[in-house]
Amino acid sequence: MTAKKTITKHYLLASDFDKTLSFNDSGLILAEMLGISGFEERVDGLSRIHLIQSGGELAYLLLHDPEFRRVRREHLIEVGKRIRLKQNIRLLSQLLRNVDEYSFDFHVISAAPEEVIQSALEGIIPAERIHGTRFRYKDDTGEIESIVRVPAGFGKVAVLEELEAKLQISHGHVVYVGDGSSDIHVMLHVNRRDGLTIAVSETKHIMQIARRTILGEDALNVMVPILEEIPGWDSARIRAFFESQGFLLHEWSKVRTDWITVTRATARPSAALE
């Protein structure tokens, strides 16, 4: 009789949603679905004045913008059904449950509305593992009455710390995956505590902070830096692992990106003659 593997090392894998597990911004899809123009301009305007945490712009618009005030819960659920997800999210969650003696709890932490994420990931990620922006609705009209919580900026750090305490995860056993400016605070937090941060976009500020950057359209891609950094597997073993699951790693290229801006130097003023 074959002995079962003993799980001795427990990790938390937390991921953003918009443009991390999906290809789309849920706010943009909502605006297009309802025929509301200028969504990106409104978000940019809120970002410029720093009124709210980065990533919380959609929540603010849903609560305060006259055109977005007509959004109801059913609209958010429909948006989730329209979002194009990255491939193999379910398989990623399954494979990471037992990698040798390592086990990863997969959770989603995002400023996107919780109804959107739950609808998009229905049957893939359990609802209790999804931590998005939560609204309170009016009983009579169904409109959004208030915001319960927005996991954006420092809000993501708060959710992450709650999960660490609930799951009894040590600080160094956290992996966070994100793509944009709303992930900066939580990535700095994870880095400071010796966790692993992975960027899945070429956004300059996030690439400069994340310990690893991985680009591609398949959710399984994030397993490569995880398997390298945590169990310490070499490339041959990682390739063999993917092949055992029916996948081949094509065009696996390790590159370093330097962000450089060159400007012409201004002429230095001549020293005054004495």
Residue pairs with C-beta under 8 A, 6 or more apart in sequence:
5 98
5 100
5 101
6 101
7 98
7 101
7 102
7 103
8 101
9 101
9 102
9 103
9 173
10 103
10 105
10 167
10 168
10 169
10 173
11 102
11 103
11 104
11 105
11 169
11 173
11 174
11 175
11 230
12 104
12 105
12 107
12 160
12 163
12 164
12 167
12 169
12 173
12 174
12 175
13 96
13 104
13 105
13 106
13 107
13 175
13 177
13 226
14 107
14 108
14 109
14 160
14 163
14 174
14 175
14 176
14 177
14 186
15 21
15 106
15 107
15 108
15 109
15 176
15 177
15 178
15 222
16 108
16 109
16 110
16 177
16 178
16 179
16 180
16 182
16 183
17 26
17 108
17 110
17 112
17 117
17 120
17 132
18 24
18 25
18 26
18 110
18 111
18 112
18 179
18 180
19 25
19 179
19 180
19 200
19 201
20 110
20 177
20 178
20 179
20 200
20 201
21 85
21 86
21 89
21 108
21 121
21 219
22 83
22 84
22 85
22 86
22 120
23 83
23 84
23 85
23 86
23 217
24 83
24 84
26 58
26 79
26 80
26 83
26 112
26 113
26 116
26 117
27 39
27 43
27 57
27 58
27 61
27 112
28 39
28 40
29 79
29 82
29 83
30 36
30 39
30 58
30 68
30 71
30 75
30 76
30 79
30 116
31 37
31 39
31 68
32 39
33 75
33 78
33 79
33 82
34 67
34 70
34 71
34 75
36 67
36 68
39 61
42 57
42 61
42 65
43 57
43 58
43 61
46 52
46 57
46 60
46 61
47 54
47 57
51 60
52 59
52 60
52 152
53 111
53 150
53 152
53 153
53 154
53 155
53 182
54 152
54 153
54 180
54 181
54 182
54 184
55 111
55 150
55 152
55 153
55 156
55 180
55 181
55 182
55 183
56 111
56 133
56 150
56 152
56 153
56 155
56 182
58 111
58 112
58 113
58 133
59 111
59 113
59 133
59 135
59 147
59 150
59 152
61 68
62 68
62 69
62 71
62 113
62 135
62 144
63 69
63 144
63 146
63 147
69 143
69 144
70 143
71 143
71 144
72 137
72 142
72 143
73 115
73 135
73 137
73 142
76 113
76 115
76 116
76 119
77 115
77 116
77 119
78 119
79 113
79 116
79 119
80 115
80 116
80 117
80 118
80 119
80 120
80 121
80 122
81 119
81 120
83 116
83 120
85 120
85 121
85 124
86 217
86 218
86 219
87 217
87 218
87 219
87 220
88 218
88 219
88 220
89 121
89 124
89 125
89 219
90 123
90 124
90 125
91 219
91 220
91 245
92 106
92 219
92 220
92 222
92 223
93 106
93 124
93 125
95 220
95 223
95 245
96 103
96 104
96 106
96 223
96 226
97 103
97 104
99 227
99 231
100 231
102 230
102 231
104 175
104 226
105 129
105 163
105 167
105 169
106 125
106 129
107 129
107 130
107 131
107 163
108 117
108 121
108 125
108 129
108 130
108 131
108 132
109 131
109 132
109 151
109 156
109 159
109 160
109 186
110 117
110 131
110 132
110 133
110 151
111 132
111 133
111 150
111 151
111 152
111 155
111 156
111 182
112 132
112 133
113 132
113 133
113 135
114 130
114 131
114 132
114 133
114 134
114 135
115 132
116 132
117 130
117 132
118 127
118 130
118 132
121 130
131 151
131 159
131 163
132 151
133 147
133 149
133 150
133 151
133 152
134 147
134 148
134 149
135 144
135 145
135 146
135 147
135 148
136 144
136 145
136 146
136 147
136 148
137 143
137 144
137 145
138 144
138 145
149 155
151 158
151 159
152 182
153 182
153 184
153 185
154 185
156 182
156 183
156 185
156 186
157 185
157 186
157 189
160 174
160 176
160 186
160 189
160 190
163 169
164 170
164 171
164 174
171 193
171 194
171 195
172 193
172 194
172 195
173 195
174 190
174 193
174 195
174 196
175 190
175 195
175 196
175 197
175 198
175 226
175 230
176 183
176 186
176 187
176 190
176 195
176 196
176 197
176 198
177 197
177 198
177 199
177 200
177 222
178 186
178 187
178 197
178 198
178 199
178 200
178 206
178 210
179 199
179 200
179 201
179 203
179 206
180 201
180 203
180 206
181 203
181 205
181 206
183 199
183 206
184 205
184 206
184 209
187 197
187 199
187 206
187 209
187 210
188 209
190 196
190 197
191 197
191 209
191 211
196 211
196 212
196 225
196 226
196 229
196 230
197 209
197 210
197 211
197 212
198 210
198 211
198 212
198 213
198 214
198 222
198 225
198 226
199 206
199 207
199 209
199 210
199 212
199 213
199 214
200 213
200 214
200 215
200 221
200 222
201 207
201 215
202 213
202 215
202 257
204 259
207 213
207 257
207 259
208 259
211 225
211 229
212 225
212 229
213 257
214 221
214 222
214 224
214 225
215 221
220 242
220 247
223 238
223 242
224 238
224 249
224 252
227 233
227 237
227 238
227 241
228 234
228 238
233 241
235 252
238 249
239 248
239 249
242 248
242 249
